Amino acid sequence: MTIQILETDYAGTRRSLFWLALKTSVLTVLTVGFYRFWAKTRVRRFYWSAIRPGGFPLEYTGTGVEKLMGFLVAVVFLAFYIGVLNLILMFISFSLLNDNFAAYFTSFIGIIPIYFYAQYRARRYVLARTRWRGLRFGIDAGAWGYSWRAMLHWLATILTLGFLLPRQLFCLEKFRIDRTWYGRERFTQEGNWRMFLKPATHYYVGLVLTLLAGIGGYFNELMFTLFIVSIPWLLIGWVHLQINGFKVMAQHKRLGEFVTFRANPSTWRMIQIYLVGSLLIYLPLIAVASVAIVVLIMLDQNIFSDGNFEATFGVGNDGNQPLMFAGIAFLYFTMFIFIGVLGQLFITLPSMRHYAETLFIRDSHHLGQIRQRPRDEFAEAEGFADALDIGAAI
């Protein structure tokens, strides 16, 4: 029997994204951040509709109102949680240790489970508001289970100096995928964490070299020069692990009994996207700043000398201070909009396109047998993720 394979198309264009990102960024600034919930919803809807497995676009049905209400619920809970936790820990710290450092440190630790809880809840909300071919995705409840597992895996990774990172990536992804549904069919993550060892080769080489440089540097300062090689190797190895780990995991995912997947993203293509994108974003900023400085110097060669700079920009001059602060605020928000829009155009969009166009669905003729699942309701939507600024890009 011939295996039917669905290719994934990507239909989003930079031109349409530019005007959407610019409009939503400006409205977010003008409303002092209040519009961000609608902005993220509109941008996400754009990206979802551009991804088209088998020619059928994804649909995102979430709303800005849901995100706003969820954010308010989360802020109230976090304010109470952090406030009460801090009071208890401060009291214990002063009573037992006569020091508040332990209280602040423990309070920070107390936020970590909420962070992982927010990650899982945000994923659950997004999946529940995502449809393809008219069928909803979903993920079972399990945010607290994911939270304590994530903390244990991170602790193991830290205690082993990063050597158990591949195990952490596999186990947490398996926990999420084994609870994910499309319609009434469940996804399954097959395989084990050892299949990450090959993608992790460069990561391990970079990690070992970095540890050798750090430890050896205490005995011979020349060993510190090894950081010149080890740090870039470690960073590229980490990127290679993330991308090829995604590829390996995709090849071992299954939907129901028959539908499988294949992904083939390129590490070097993703590095190219981020390097070129970063240059296209920040070089114009540097150029504009340089031109502004040159113009100021041409107008007054002594502008940066003591007294002239203060006189020009109003430092110490109450009459000019409002104008100075207005100018600084304008430049700051202009840069905020500029960086956000160009980041969408030259990093997020090409990354999404690359991942989408290298994803394939095998045995896709079984998809027609899948039936709809009930709608999941959420009181807080992505509120915790928004309050903690998790996944702010999309």
N, C-alpha and C positions, 0 to 999 in steps of 0.2 A: 504493500500500500504506500502511495506517495505521501511524504510528510509535507503538510501545508505550512508554509512559513509566512508570517506577516511582517513586513518591514515597517519601520516607524518613520514618518515624514515630519518635517518641522516647517511650519508655514509663517512663523513670525518674522517681521522685517524691522530693521533699525529705524526706518522712517516713522512707522506707526508707533513704535515703542518710544521714540524720542519725544513726540508730542505728548504722549500719555505720561511719561516719566516727568517731563518738564511741568506739565499742568498740575499733576498731583504733588510734586515737590513744592511748587510755589504756593499752592493752597495749604499745604502742611505748615509752611513757614508763616503765612499770613494768619493762620488760625492758632498759632503758637503750639503746634503739634496736635491739635484736636482732630484734624482731618486725617491723621496718619492711619486710622483704622479703615477708613474708606479708601485711602490711597493704596494700602497694602492689598486690600480686596480687589481693587481694579487691576493692579499690576499682576496679581496672581491669576486673575481670570484671563488676562492676556496670554500669559505663559501657558496656562493649561490648554487654552483653545488652540495654541500653536502646535502642541504635541499631538500627533495624529497616528497612532498605531493602526495599521491597515487602512489608513485614510479616514478613520473616525476620530474626531477631536475629543480630548478630555473636556469635561465641563466642571467648573467650580461654582457651587451654589451658595457659598458662604456670603454673609452680609457684613457691612461695616457696623450696623447696630448690634449684631451679635458680638462682635469683637469689642466694641465699646462697653457693653454691659458686662461682658466677661472680665474686662480689665478692671472695672470698678469693683466687682466682687472680689477679684484677686487682691487688689490694693487694700481693701478693708481687712481681708484675712491676713495678708502679710504684715500690715501695720500692727494688728493685734498680736500676731505670732511673734514678730521680732520684738515688739515692746515688752510683752510679758516675759519672753525668754531672756531679754537683756536685764530686766529687773531681777529675775530669779538668780541669774548668773552673777550679776554685780553684787547682790547680797551675799551669796555664798563665797565669792572671791574675797570680798572685804572681811567677811567673818572668819574665814579660814586662813587666807594668805595675805590679807591686808594689801592687796594689789589688784588693779583692775585689768592688767594685761591679759591674764588668763580668761577673764570674763569676755573681753572683746574677741579673743582668739576662738573661744568655744562658741561664741555667738556666730562668728563667721562659719565655723564648722556646721552649726545648726541650720544654715541656709542651704548647704549642699544637697540634702535630700529633697528640699523643695525645688531646687534647680533641675534635678533629674525627673522629679515628678512632673514639672512643667514641660519638659521635653516630650515625655510620653503623652501627656494630655493634649499638647499642641498637635502631635502627629495624629492622635485619635480624632480630633476635631477636623483636621484637614482631610483625612481619608473619608470621614463621614459626609463631608461636603463635596466629595469628588465623585463624578460619574463618568462611565465610558460605555458607549452603546446603550445608554439608558439605564445601566445598572450601577448601584452604589458600591463603593468600597467601604470598609469598616475595619475596626480592630477591637478586640475584646478589652474589657476593663482589666487593669493590671498595673496602674501607674505606681502604686507603692511597692509592689513586687519588683518592678523594673528599677525603682529608685534604690532599694537596698542592694540589689544585685550589681547595679552600676557602681555603687560606692565600694563594694567588696572587690570588684574587678579592678577598679582604679587603684585601690590600696595595694592589691597584689602587683599591679604594674609598677607602682612607685617603689615598693619594697624590693622588687627584682631589677630596679634601675632601668625599666623600660623593656626588658626582655620578654615579658608576657603580654605586651601590647597586642600582638596578633590574636592571642587567645581571647583577650577582652573584646576586640572588634567582632570576632566570630560569635561569641556567646551572647553578646547584647543584640546583635542583628538577628540571631536565631530566635531569641526571646520575642522580639518584635514581629518577625515574619510568621512564626508559628501561630500567632494570634490575629493575623490579618486575613480579611475575607474580600472576595470579589463576588457580589451577589451572595448566593448561598454556598459557594465553594471556598474552601480554606486554602491558603498558601502554606507550603511546607518548605522549610530550609533543611536540605539534606547535607551530608558531608560532615566533616569535623574540623576543628581549628588547625590541625596539622597541614591542611591544604593551603594555609596562609604562609607556610614556611618558605616556599619558593618565591612568592611575591615579596617576602620580607628580606630577601638576601641582601640587597643594597642597604636597607634600613639597619640590619644587624652589623654590616661592615662599618657603616658610619657611626653607629652607636659604640662599637668596640674601639674604634679609632679615637672617638671623643673621650671615652673613659680613660684610655691610655694617655692621651694628652693631658687630661686633668690630673690623674694620679702621678704620672711620670714627671709632670712639671714641678712637683714638690721636691723632687730629687735632682732634676736637671732642667734648668729654665729653658733650654733649647727645645724640650719636648712640647712647650706651649705653642711653638710654631706649627705643630701638627694640627692645631685648630683651623688653620687656613684651609686644610684639605678636609678635615673631619666634619666641620659644621656644614659646608655645602653638600657634602656626600650624605650626611644624615638627613638634611632637609629634602633633598631629591629622593632619597630612599623612602622617606615618610610619604611623599607624594606618590611614589611608585607603589608603595604598599596600599594606600587608599584606593587608587584607581584600579590596580590589578586585583586587589582584594574584592572590589565591587564586581569585576569581571568574573572571578572564580565563584563568588557567591551567586551571581545571576545564573551561571551554568548549572548550579545545584539547587535552584529554586523550582518548585512545582506548584501548579494550581490545580486542585482536585487530583485526579488520578493520571491525567494524560498531558495536560498543557505544560510545556517547559519553555525555558528562555535561553537566549544567548546574547551576550554583550561583548563589545570589542572596543572600548575606549582606549585612547593612546596617551601614555604618560607624557611623551614629548609634545604632543599637540596641546595638552592642558597646560604644560609649563609655558609653551609659546603664547597661549591665550593670555595667561596672567602677566607674563613679562611685557608683551606688546601692549596689552590693555593698560598696565600700570604706566608705561611710557606715554601713551596717548592721553592719559588722565593728568599726570603730574608735570610733564614737560611744558604744556601750555601754561600751567599755573606758575611755574618757575620763570618762564619767559615773560609773562605779564608782570610779575613782581620785579623782575630785573629791569624791564622797561620803565616801570614806575619809579624805581630808584634812580635810574639814569636821568629821567625827566626832572626829578626833584633836584638832583645835583646840578643839572644844566641851568635850572632856574636860580639856584643859589648854591654855590660851591661850598659854602660854610654851613649848610643847613643842618648837618649832623654834629656840628661843634656844640660845646656846652652853651646853653642859653638860647641859641638860634632854634634848636629843635623844639625846646619847650615853648618858645614864643610862637613858633609856627603852628604847632599842634595843640596849643592851649593847655599844656600841663602846667599847673600852677596859676592859670588864668581862668577865673571862674566864668568869665563871659564866653570863652571859647570851648569850655569843657563839654557842654551839651552837643555842640557840633562835632567835636572829636569823637565822643562816644557813639553818636549816630553814624558817623563814617565808619568806625570800627565795626559796629553791628551790621551795617550794610555789607561791608566786605566779607564778614564772617558768614552771613547767610547766603551771600552770592557764591562763596566757595562751597558751602554745604550743598546747595542746589547743583552746582557745576560738577562736583565730585560724584554726587549721587546719580545724576543723569548719565554721565559718561561711564560710570561703573556698570550701570545697567546695559549700556550700549556695547561696550567693548570687553566686558568680562562675563557678566551673568548670561546675556543672550547667547554669545558663541559657545559658552560652556553647556548651556541647556541644549543647544542645537547639536553639539557633538555627542553628548550622552544619548539624546533621542535618536539620532540617525545611526548610531551603532548598536541599537537595541532591536532584537528580533524575537518574535513569539512563534514557537514551534507547535505543531499539532493544533493549530488554531481552529480547525473545524469543530472541535469539541466546545468552543465558546458559546455556540448557539444553544446548547443544552442547559446553560446556567440560568437560574431564575433570580428574581429580585429579592433583596433582603430588606427588613424593616428599617426605617429611618432612626438614627441615633440622635437623642436630644442631649444638649449640654447647657448647663446653667452658666458656666464660666467661659465657654468657647476656648479661645487661646489666651485667656486673661492672664494666667500666671506667666506664660511665655512672653507676653507683651510687657508685663510689669517688670520682668527680669531681663528684658531685651534679648530674648533667645530667638535666633533665626530671623534677625531683622531684615535680611536682604530681600526675601520674598514672603 
